[in-house]
């Protein structure tokens, strides 16, 4: 029974037996590895793994967030005298996501009006709505050169030279505790229609002291302003966005207690991306 019997040579039957034996052994080896893999316990992430994961994810944070504000960088900042942007290294002052130096006034500081700031108005979370929204109030057209038809490929992108950005307030004087309406305006001053991204994250309305030295409040500090708004700007036709300001201070990320701004003289600036408006001045009087 052990010796091969058949019409073929004996070595043929021996080869067949060895192949069958190798196949059986390989089958059981594969089964063994599969069972070991399925029964192996899943490792639980330890503190070191969590720290490594957070460090890897921190690269996705915006440059103005608190976790990334310590990194050395160069951003665009408002030039108070010219209304244009300039490069400022972050070693001199931490920059917000918009490139504006963080200079939020703290309780006890003094404004140009000579009055010390009031005490903190609660924690960083405000119950007031300071979201920017479109202002559809009809506005007078701005004089522009004779318009030209759009090219066959469609309106081109609006460059900074093709638009003007403005800052408006509903009244030049308010009492402390009022909720002024602040507006950002954009108008195409060129002679042809053009397309501009007016995403809310690219817009900013900022209150400064006067003279312009300390950044006191921004429309982007406490509200996530991102929107989808790629629109065609008609020459001479203004587009406006407004926000109801609570009259409180803020800092990037809304992490600090907000304070009621005291009576004094203030400056309003706005921007769309790196196109910055000229200053608009207003006053807060005692309540």
Helices and strands as residue ranges (DSSP letters): H 10-39, H 47-57, G 58-60, E 74-78, E 85-89, E 133-135, E 156-157, G 160-162, E 163-169, E 173-175, E 181-188, E 194-197, G 200-202, E 203-209, E 215-218, E 230-233, E 239-244, E 264-272, E 275-276, E 280-285
